[in-house]
Amino acid sequence: MTEQSRKTQALAEHYLGQLSSWAKITTRPLFGAVALYRHDHVFAMVWHGALYFKVDDDSRRDYEVAGSHALGYISEGEEHALKSYWEVPADVLEDQEQLQQWAERAYRAAIKAQRVKDGDGAPGSR
């Protein structure tokens, strides 16, 4: 395990502790990040020293207003972004109650995205 991987895993463990009273969460490595799961839904990722929550059209605006940004990475010399994961603002990280509220929204966004992917939540699918 690289030093970066150890740091990422340690930070993920820290956030597990912060969210433990909210829900049972598991972690798994995912493309160099650590994914946080609740009931088999990835709702968060720890990547390069930051926590990112899953967003949807309803929650993205709050991240934009807070000055946050999408999870970015460089592959083969090109910049990319996972636009469905945004960095959790510092003031949210510092307030456990608010962190849990934002985690719940991220979890709901993950469920909604899975439903759309499965064809259960797409417009006109009912």
KEDO-987101 format. One record per residue (C-alpha): residue in one letter; x, y, z. Coordinates in steps of 0.25 Angstrom, whole numbers, plus 5000, padded with zeros to 4 digits. Example, Ala and Ser with C-alpha at 12.3 -4.5 7.8 and 13.67 -1.06 7.14 Angstrom:
A504949825031;S505549965029;
//
This chain:
M500050005000;T500650144996;E500750255006;Q499650324999;S498750205000;R498950195015;K498650345017;T497350325008;Q496950205016;A497250275030;L496350395025;A495250305021;E495350235035;H495250375041;Y493950405033;L493350265036;G493450305051;Q492850445048;L491650375041;S491550255050;S490350305058;W489650335045;A489750195038;K490550065036;I491650105026;T492650015019;T493850045010;R494549994998;P495650034990;L495150094976;F496150144966;G497150204976;A496050264984;V495250204996;A493850184993;L492850195005;Y491650105004;R490250105010;H489449985006;D490249954994;H490150104989;V491350184988;F491050324993;A492350374996;M493850364992;V495150404999;W496150454989;H497450524991;G497150575005;A495750615003;L494350565005;Y493350564993;F491850544993;K490950494982;V490150604977;D488950614968;D488250734961;D487550774974;S488750774983;R489850824973;R489450964975;D489750964990;Y491250914986;E491351024976;V490851134985;A491951084996;G493051094985;S493250944984;H493650874972;A493550734965;L494550624968;G495650644958;Y496750554954;I497850554943;S497850434933;E498850414922;G499250564924;E497750614922;E496850674933;H495550604936;A494450624946;L493450524953;K492350624952;S491450544961;Y492350554973;W492650694979;E493650734991;V492950745004;P493050895009;A493950915021;D492850975029;V492050845027;L493250755031;E493350835044;D491850815048;Q491550675050;E490050695050;Q490150765037;L491150665031;Q490150555034;Q489050635027;W489850655015;A490250505015;E488750475015;R488550555003;A489750494996;Y489150355000;R487850394994;A488550444981;A489250314980;I487950234981;K487250324971;A488450314961;Q488350154962;R486850164960;V487050244947;K488150154943;D487250034945;G486150104937;D485250114950;G485350264952;A485450314938;P484350414934;G483250334928;S483650204933;R482450184942;
//
